[in-house]
Amino acid sequence: MPTQHIYWHTTVQMPDDSNLTSIPEKVDVAIIGGGYTGLSAARTLARNGVKAAVLEANTIGWGASSRNGGMVLTGLKLGMQSVMKKYGRDMAKSLFQCSLKSIDTVEQIISEENIDCGFARRGHLLTANKPKHYDALKEEVEFMEREFNHKLRLIPRAEQRSEFGSDVYHGALMDECSGGLNPAQYVAGLADAAERAGATLHARARVTRLGRGRGAGGFLVETERGSLSAESILVATSGYTGNVTRKLQQKIIPIGSFIIATEDLSDDLVKELIPKDRMIFDYKHYLNYFRLWDNRMIFGGRAAFFPETSNTIQRSAEILQREMIQVFPQLKAVKVEYVWGGTLDFAFDMMTHVGEMDGMYYSLGYAGHGVAMATYLGKTVAEAMLQGTIKEHPFNLFPFPLAPLGLYNGFPWFLPFAGAWHKILDWIE
Ligand SMILES: Cc1cc2nc3c(=O)[nH]c(=O)nc-3n(C[C@H](O)[C@H](O)[C@H](O)COP(=O)(O)OP(=O)(O)OC[C@H]3O[C@@H](n4cnc5c(N)ncnc54)[C@H](O)[C@@H]3O)c2cc1C
């Protein structure tokens, strides 16, 4: 059995809680959550002379930011054709531009801060599980070029062996703009960068209560390690959003995603599996995503819908190994050494949202697209806080919906039904 441990954590010294910094009495901005969103915002605020404190319930980088697949992707979770239908051409163009800028931002921060996390623009592949998916990919390539002047490439089934050592797919779409990195090395580097800029980072400082401060404006923030007052709050809690920010919790569905990592593979096998080191994911609702790192296959999926527990992780290990062997029969005898899970944040419209609610700023709803987007929105929401322009932020220009009929109070009782529904969709679509 693989160990239930996050493989990425073996590749870097993660920030720990051995030296807890005391909670300051007063800051300009208290940031709740120490992942890409919170740290990127903290870095920007501190570089602009703002006193910013990151309050993290666990250890810095503990959440999805050190557990993910490390794919730095163009676009949003919702396909751009759907975004255009729903919000119009101008809005779709502006949001797609943000997605391109988000990758530039990751690249720029890594270069400015000298973060050693293996970032490279390797490109991503979206594979067709059925022949009709390939027809949809063809349409997507034409649409993206026509509407966004964004060039994608089709890889027909006959040529796909040049991209991956598998015959289960019916061709793929390739986007050269996307990249890959080691997520834990990246979040650890981002934490160092935020600290160097002057922000303070506080592990084991779960925020337990938020109240209005005395006098005009401001907040009183209670944490497990003491209270502080803050002029502003930024909520950066993604899939781990809890009832301290209840109104946001009611708008976000926490969904589990799980990953296995194999033992070291031979160079020859690695060259056969993904010779160009691309980031790959398939077309299904219950999707699989995979890539290589350091000669290991990193293979993920929504194997269970509920967030990570010892049980869901254990079950996912078996499901993912089976799925990995279906895609790559070459890995049948290979040992799976690690399995872990993390929680994604889905809004009811599958869109990312930023804004201000009850005087608190927020950025969340990345739906599995947060490596680049959380970095970018952390930075641009911080800039909007400084300039008072959050209302004009492109991700604040459309509604942030509640559950249909208000049938959700933060406990995702419907996940088993949603999971079953997605399996049906994968069967018929
Ligand atoms: C298995 C998996 C694979 C993924 N793969 C990819 C991928 O390949 N590409 C991609 O783009 N995205 C991927 N994602 C999504 C991506 O990791 C996230 O979108 C991104 O990390 C979100 O960053 P964040 O800083 O907003 O949240 P997180 O990194 O989740 O951080 C939120 C933090 O808030 C803290 N917190 C919660 N409540 C409180 C409180 N009351 N007080 C203090 N702290 C609190 C939590 O402890 C947590 O550390 C994946 C996610 C998972 C789980």
The ligand as an ORCA input file, in Angstrom:
! r2SCAN-3c Opt
* xyz 0 1
  C      -5.285     17.492     -5.616
  C      -5.366     18.850     -6.263
  C      -4.833     19.026     -7.551
  C      -4.884     20.285     -8.151
  N      -4.247     20.468     -9.342
  C      -4.182     21.710     -9.890
  C      -3.417     21.947    -11.054
  O      -2.727     21.058    -11.574
  N      -3.448     23.192    -11.604
  C      -4.154     24.213    -11.023
  O      -4.157     25.328    -11.555
  N      -4.839     24.026     -9.871
  C      -4.858     22.822     -9.278
  N      -5.502     22.645     -8.092
  C      -6.124     23.815     -7.453
  C      -5.103     24.713     -6.755
  O      -4.228     23.954     -5.967
  C      -5.853     25.738     -5.880
  O      -6.777     26.428     -6.699
  C      -4.945     26.758     -5.232
  O      -3.900     26.126     -4.533
  C      -5.761     27.650     -4.280
  O      -4.871     28.424     -3.522
  P      -5.425     29.228     -2.289
  O      -4.281     29.956     -1.700
  O      -6.593     30.055     -2.699
  O      -5.986     28.113     -1.286
  P      -5.251     26.989     -0.421
  O      -3.871     26.723     -0.882
  O      -6.180     25.825     -0.346
  O      -5.122     27.666      0.995
  C      -6.234     27.971      1.797
  C      -5.763     27.960      3.252
  O      -6.741     28.569      4.080
  C      -6.547     28.021      5.354
  N      -7.722     28.333      6.194
  C      -9.010     27.922      6.028
  N      -9.791     28.436      7.008
  C      -8.993     29.201      7.802
  C      -9.218     29.982      8.981
  N     -10.424     30.096      9.541
  N      -8.164     30.635      9.531
  C      -6.924     30.562      8.983
  N      -6.659     29.817      7.872
  C      -7.675     29.148      7.282
  C      -6.352     26.547      5.100
  O      -5.698     25.898      6.185
  C      -5.529     26.566      3.818
  O      -4.143     26.373      4.061
  C      -5.496     21.393     -7.478
  C      -6.036     21.201     -6.195
  C      -5.974     19.946     -5.595
  C      -6.548     19.777     -4.216
*
